[in-house]
Amino acid sequence: MVEFEEDQLEPLPLDGMYLPRIRLTLGEDVPFFQVKVGDQAYQYEKSYPIKGHSATLPKFAREAMAAGRKPLIIERPTRFLVYLDIT
């Protein structure tokens, strides 16, 4: 599990909402299976290209939040990696 500090979080404005994001713009787009931010653990779910995500990523995030899940975005050079909280 890869761990991050809470001060690495910044908001990602996305279709009228803000999702927590960590920018890792160096390296490959390969996802970590699980990450931890502070005391909260997250598991990788899917990824979206940075260009062209506007129709599907907001829908996925809203559906996850409606189901009681908390999304986390890790921004890589060409993709947004989407993680959901582990409850």
Backbone bond lengths (Angstrom), bond angles and torsions (degrees), N, CA, C in turn:
res aa  C-N    CA-C-N  psi(-1)  N-CA   C-N-CA  omega(-1)  CA-C   N-CA-C  phi
1 M - - - 1.451 - - 1.528 108.32 -
2 V 1.312 115.61 132.06 1.459 121.93 178.12 1.529 108.16 -93.04
3 E 1.329 116.77 133.24 1.465 120.59 -177.15 1.524 110.84 -110.77
4 F 1.321 114.86 141.70 1.458 123.12 177.54 1.522 108.68 -126.66
5 E 1.317 115.42 156.36 1.460 121.71 176.13 1.528 109.26 -88.77
6 E 1.325 116.36 149.52 1.461 120.42 -179.74 1.523 112.30 -62.11
7 D 1.331 117.69 -27.30 1.460 119.04 179.84 1.531 113.09 -73.29
8 Q 1.332 117.55 -4.49 1.466 121.46 174.34 1.529 111.67 -84.02
9 L 1.319 117.45 -11.46 1.466 121.58 -179.68 1.519 110.73 -74.89
10 E 1.312 115.35 141.60 1.455 121.93 171.39 1.523 107.42 -143.93
11 P 1.322 117.84 155.82 1.468 119.42 -177.43 1.527 112.59 -76.03
12 L 1.312 114.98 141.38 1.466 122.11 172.28 1.528 106.53 -110.16
13 P 1.342 118.43 106.54 1.459 119.76 176.94 1.527 109.61 -67.77
14 L 1.324 114.85 128.80 1.457 119.00 -174.00 1.523 110.02 -148.72
15 D 1.310 116.97 102.83 1.457 122.50 172.72 1.529 112.58 50.32
16 G 1.335 117.07 51.26 1.461 121.36 176.51 1.517 115.21 84.38
17 M 1.318 118.83 4.80 1.468 121.61 176.81 1.524 108.04 -134.38
18 Y 1.318 115.82 169.59 1.461 121.81 177.35 1.519 108.65 -124.60
19 L 1.324 116.72 124.46 1.460 121.58 177.97 1.522 108.74 -108.33
20 P 1.328 117.61 146.11 1.458 119.06 176.94 1.524 110.11 -69.32
21 R 1.349 114.87 136.77 1.461 120.86 -175.97 1.522 109.87 -135.40
22 I 1.316 114.67 144.45 1.458 122.75 170.19 1.525 106.14 -120.07
23 R 1.326 116.84 126.22 1.464 120.89 179.74 1.523 109.97 -91.52
24 L 1.312 115.58 121.36 1.461 122.94 173.06 1.518 106.18 -127.84
25 T 1.304 116.13 75.93 1.458 119.62 -170.89 1.522 113.88 -86.95
26 L 1.319 118.00 3.02 1.462 120.64 173.86 1.521 108.60 -106.80
27 G 1.304 116.89 147.52 1.461 120.52 177.95 1.514 112.47 96.41
28 E 1.317 114.89 -170.11 1.463 121.57 -176.42 1.520 111.69 -87.15
29 D 1.324 115.66 166.57 1.455 121.59 -179.23 1.522 113.20 -84.97
30 V 1.309 117.97 12.17 1.461 121.84 -178.01 1.531 109.41 -68.85
31 P 1.330 118.03 127.79 1.466 119.74 -177.72 1.527 112.69 -78.72
32 F 1.320 115.04 151.98 1.458 121.76 166.42 1.526 105.73 -81.56
33 F 1.321 119.09 142.74 1.463 120.65 -179.06 1.532 111.06 -67.95
34 Q 1.328 116.50 -45.42 1.462 120.91 177.80 1.519 109.00 -134.44
35 V 1.340 114.95 145.70 1.451 121.15 175.46 1.526 108.17 -133.51
36 K 1.310 114.58 162.41 1.463 120.50 178.13 1.520 107.81 -134.52
37 V 1.333 115.95 132.93 1.456 122.61 175.71 1.518 106.03 -123.02
38 G 1.335 116.27 112.08 1.460 119.54 -173.65 1.516 108.63 63.67
39 D 1.325 116.87 -124.41 1.468 121.93 179.32 1.524 113.28 -96.15
40 Q 1.324 117.88 -2.82 1.469 121.74 -174.94 1.527 111.17 -97.42
41 A 1.320 116.51 127.15 1.464 122.23 176.93 1.530 109.40 -97.38
42 Y 1.329 115.35 146.74 1.460 122.99 179.76 1.521 108.89 -132.87
43 Q 1.324 115.08 151.96 1.459 121.22 177.62 1.528 109.65 -121.97
44 Y 1.327 115.97 140.22 1.459 121.35 179.96 1.524 110.65 -62.80
45 E 1.333 115.47 135.98 1.465 121.21 178.10 1.525 112.39 -116.00
46 K 1.337 117.41 -52.96 1.469 120.88 -177.35 1.515 109.65 -166.00
47 S 1.323 115.72 175.23 1.457 119.33 177.74 1.526 110.02 -134.92
48 Y 1.331 113.60 159.35 1.462 121.44 179.11 1.517 108.36 -135.15
49 P 1.336 117.66 143.53 1.461 118.37 174.27 1.529 109.52 -65.27
50 I 1.314 117.05 143.49 1.463 119.92 178.98 1.519 110.00 -61.39
51 K 1.319 116.98 -42.65 1.468 119.82 174.69 1.522 107.47 -89.39
52 G 1.333 115.91 120.64 1.455 119.66 177.50 1.519 114.62 102.19
53 H 1.328 118.46 9.13 1.462 121.20 -178.88 1.522 113.13 -86.21
54 S 1.317 117.87 -9.61 1.456 121.38 -165.19 1.522 114.92 -60.64
55 A 1.296 119.32 -25.95 1.465 119.92 -178.28 1.520 112.66 -88.92
56 T 1.308 118.39 -34.26 1.466 119.77 -170.54 1.521 114.96 -102.86
57 L 1.331 118.77 -35.06 1.459 120.13 -178.67 1.532 112.63 -63.86
58 P 1.334 120.29 -46.71 1.467 118.98 178.11 1.532 112.62 -59.61
59 K 1.323 116.84 -39.20 1.472 120.29 178.96 1.526 110.18 -63.04
60 F 1.325 117.23 -46.34 1.463 120.68 179.17 1.531 110.64 -60.99
61 A 1.329 117.17 -44.19 1.465 120.96 -179.62 1.525 111.56 -62.83
62 R 1.321 116.60 -43.68 1.473 119.50 179.49 1.534 111.52 -64.40
63 E 1.317 116.99 -41.42 1.468 120.15 178.30 1.530 110.92 -63.91
64 A 1.323 117.28 -40.81 1.468 120.95 178.59 1.521 110.50 -63.63
65 M 1.331 117.22 -45.06 1.466 120.48 179.93 1.523 111.30 -66.20
66 A 1.328 117.39 -36.76 1.469 120.48 177.55 1.524 110.89 -64.34
67 A 1.342 116.43 -27.65 1.466 121.19 177.98 1.531 111.74 -87.35
68 G 1.348 116.90 5.57 1.453 120.71 177.70 1.517 115.03 86.73
69 R 1.324 117.70 14.10 1.471 122.07 -179.98 1.525 109.60 -99.89
70 K 1.327 116.08 151.10 1.460 122.24 179.01 1.527 108.98 -108.90
71 P 1.343 117.56 117.60 1.461 119.61 178.60 1.527 112.18 -82.94
72 L 1.298 114.95 152.75 1.464 124.55 172.64 1.521 106.03 -134.76
73 I 1.325 116.52 135.27 1.456 121.54 179.18 1.527 108.61 -109.31
74 I 1.318 116.41 130.40 1.460 120.93 169.26 1.520 106.38 -111.40
75 E 1.327 114.51 119.10 1.467 120.26 -177.90 1.520 109.43 -89.76
76 R 1.320 115.17 120.94 1.464 121.94 176.07 1.530 107.52 -106.05
77 P 1.330 119.52 -178.85 1.473 119.11 -175.79 1.535 114.91 -55.21
78 T 1.326 119.29 -40.08 1.468 119.98 -176.88 1.519 113.65 -126.18
79 R 1.348 118.46 -1.92 1.464 120.03 -174.83 1.526 111.49 -137.80
80 F 1.333 114.22 151.71 1.462 121.28 166.83 1.520 106.92 -96.17
81 L 1.308 117.44 120.77 1.468 121.92 175.67 1.511 107.03 -94.41
82 V 1.329 116.99 126.68 1.461 122.07 -175.53 1.522 109.25 -104.48
83 Y 1.326 114.49 127.89 1.458 122.87 177.48 1.522 108.15 -119.24
84 L 1.324 116.30 148.54 1.454 121.61 174.38 1.517 108.80 -120.60
85 D 1.347 114.57 146.89 1.459 119.72 -177.76 1.527 111.26 -60.36
86 I 1.316 114.77 148.35 1.459 121.89 174.56 1.520 106.22 -98.19
87 T 1.305 115.47 119.69 1.468 119.13 -177.07 1.510 111.77 -95.04
